[in-house]
Every structure is written in structure tokens, then in C-alpha cells.
């Protein structure tokens, strides 16, 4: 029983990892294409993020 639960949670973690990884890849692709098309806006966003984080 415990082994089955462990395997199931492992499967869920793997699936979740794939989901987040593909989402990250999509976001990265969007950012790269956006940076090529709108570099000025992209730098504005970076500056804004740094202001929020500081």
C-alpha cells in the first residue's frame, strides 16, 4: 500500500515537473521573441521588476 502511494506521488511529481518545465520553456520562448521585437519594453519590465524587488 505504502509503495503504491509512493509511486503515485512520484508520478504526480514527474508530471508536475514536466508541466512546469514546458510552461517555463513557453515563457522563455515568449520572452526571447518579445525581446527581439520590443527590446525597449523588455528593458522597462526588467527595470520595473528590479524596483519591485529592491
Contact map, one row per residue, 1 for C-alpha under 8 A:
111110000000000000000000000000000000000000000000000000
111111000000000000000000000000000000000000000000000000
111111100000000000000000000000000000000000000000000000
111111110000000000000000000000000000000000000000000000
111111111000000000000000000000000000000000000000000000
011111111100000000000000000000000000000000000000000000
001111111110000000000000000000000000000000000000000000
000111111111000000000000000000000000000000000000000000
000011111111100000000000000000000000000000000000000000
000001111111110000000000000000000000000000000000000000
000000111111111000000000000000000000000000000000000000
000000011111111100000000000000000000000000000000000000
000000001111111110000000000000000000000000000000000000
000000000111111111000000000000000000000000000000000000
000000000011111111100000000000000000000000000000000000
000000000001111111110000000000000000000000000000000000
000000000000111111111000000000000000000000000000000000
000000000000011111111100000000000000000000000000000000
000000000000001111111110000000000000000000000000000000
000000000000000111111111000000000000000000000000000000
000000000000000011111111100000000000000000000000000000
000000000000000001111111110000000000000000000000000000
000000000000000000111111111000000000000000000000000000
000000000000000000011111111100000000000000000000000000
000000000000000000001111111110000000000000000000000000
000000000000000000000111111111000000000000000000000000
000000000000000000000011111111100000000000000000000000
000000000000000000000001111111110000000000000000000000
000000000000000000000000111111111000000000000000000000
000000000000000000000000011111111100000000000000000000
000000000000000000000000001111111110000000000000000000
000000000000000000000000000111111111000000000000000000
000000000000000000000000000011111111100000000000000000
000000000000000000000000000001111111111001000000000000
000000000000000000000000000000111111111001000000000000
000000000000000000000000000000011111111000000000000000
000000000000000000000000000000001111111000000000000000
000000000000000000000000000000000111111111000000000000
000000000000000000000000000000000111111111100000000000
000000000000000000000000000000000000011111110000000000
000000000000000000000000000000000000011111111000000000
000000000000000000000000000000000110011111111100000000
000000000000000000000000000000000000001111111110000000
000000000000000000000000000000000000000111111111000000
000000000000000000000000000000000000000011111111100000
000000000000000000000000000000000000000001111111110000
000000000000000000000000000000000000000000111111111000
000000000000000000000000000000000000000000011111111100
000000000000000000000000000000000000000000001111111110
000000000000000000000000000000000000000000000111111111
000000000000000000000000000000000000000000000011111111
000000000000000000000000000000000000000000000001111111
000000000000000000000000000000000000000000000000111111
000000000000000000000000000000000000000000000000011111
